[in-house]
Amino acid sequence: MKRDLSFSGTGISHVIVSALAFGSVMLSCTEDRGPAAGGLTGGESTFNVTLNAGSFTGTPANGGEMDGAEASTKVIPATGMHEDDMANIWMLQFDAAGTCVRSVYYPAYNPDNFPVTLSNGTAQTVAFVANTFDANLFQDYAGTWSAFSSLTRDVTEASIHTGAGVGDRYLVISGIYKGDITSAGIPTAVQMKRAVAKVKLTWSVAGLPAGEAFVPKSLQVCNAAVKQAYMEASAAVYPAGAAGNFASYAATNHPAAGTYTWYLAENRRGTGTGSSSFDKSELTAPGGQGAYCTYIDLRGEYTFADGQKADLSYKFYIGADVVSDYNVRRNNIYDLTVRITGANAADTRISITSAGGEWAVDTDTPGNVNGGVTFN
């Protein structure tokens, strides 16, 4: 995967976002309960907080550029995406016992100043959730920190973005501070993460054997998570492996070669057993997780030199590498460039349906004599 420089960064220092709420502010949750209760020491403090949204984080793997221009043929949404901005924020404070002691909704912001008021105490947890566009979402929240950190929202390809209009879209961005609350304020910037991953696929057809051809019919993201957690989950595998937790995005029919971009809720399945890009597939996914791993499916009709035709399905599993990682992590960008170089039935990423019988499998030199897929 190659790094897209426009989204490169650590998510720590590239963009500092702080804000001043104006308009109405909503305050709810349990009132301060006095010294010693849940680590509260009495009173409250008002100070500025810096929320650090950074950028999508991407780690290049098998980097390189595809031949020719990378025309962006599909970006969802096509315009109006505010990937790095925070338009509104919910702030919730939980005491040392995990009880909610206050929640505030800031409906709008001045990016230069963000004063907040919190209850003084030790071992407190303060959650910040940006871009919900819902002043009632956490009003009078009475749950514990454990319950709050497990909350999710249902998402689809269309609803994974927030915001009022098609031309003005945002992403849910969240972060937490854990520590003491005093008049000195929060000592460091709160690190925020987008609750989605950004996935880019750039594909092309190059170097097919003489007389062969590939005509694309559809391009689709499959096994996308349909539950989006507001806060980053602590479980190594998330969400739970169940058919109802995943769905496919709408297919793009007759996709032209080029670059396609999607936003996906996190789907962490773990590390598989593959030893090369050649065999990264459902078969080498982590034990019991193959049916829940997110992948991109490029389907089309392949014509061989002898005139025979076959319906092909090229599957590219998303992860930090093209070998064994099957984790779609929040705030990460996955940038995959592939070339279709042939139809090799020995390539476990390729499914072949033949009208004229079974295809021979070259097991001695897979992906070499009959072509296949190369990653760049």
C-alpha angles and dihedrals in degrees: 000000000000127000118250100218093208088066100032120124145102095258087239112081112009099085125022113196123187128160149193117220118226130180120031123352122201120214124188144136127084118333122240108287099202134254120339096011108123091340092302113147099192134267129036139259133216121208143139120274126201115216112199112205097169115175139284109296117227133181114202116228124184087354126199142111127268116240114271131001121336101226111193103230099171131020121167109246097017095212142006099047115154100192097166102034132098113204099175137003141208113208120194126181123205123190128227090276091054096252120140109246100174144355129195132187118210107196097190140013148216103214092217101059135028114177116185134181119220136172113259113247150119127264093012127164120216119189124198120196118182132198103019092130087206119115091186099047099100099012112143089002108187102175129107127258089256091055093044094050088055096053117120139183125219111246139187131181088273100041099044085091121068130210139089102269142037091242095049111054132162139184127233106256123185143174142164140222120207120189144061125334115215137144087274088073130216106329099215139030115276108244111228128198132197111244090226140060122231114227124194126184122188112185136175141166114242138155099013115171114267113284095015127114141182122209113190118226105175144359121202143166109229132195095019113170113253096197118074118194116217091214126040110268120237096211116104091223114045139204105022116265103256129128093237092060094066139055140167124253119235113284122244107227120222093358116202118226110269142079125326126185133199138171116224136187112243116277113181113187102157135234124323134206102255118130099195141016087258094075105032101130145116087286093062096038119118113290112288094357103090095100092053102047117113116241142164116239119205112187130186149132118279122203119201126211091258091056097256115139132209137180108240132195118196112195122198115190115213120235146113090287139017094244117055114341115106100174123123100193128192118256092019129118118216112199114185125181118188137173122209103223102165147315112283114173090200090066105096091208091065125075116196128196112191127194091199103051138279123333121236115249120223102209097169097061105017116187091010115077098030097034124231132168131330126196122217 
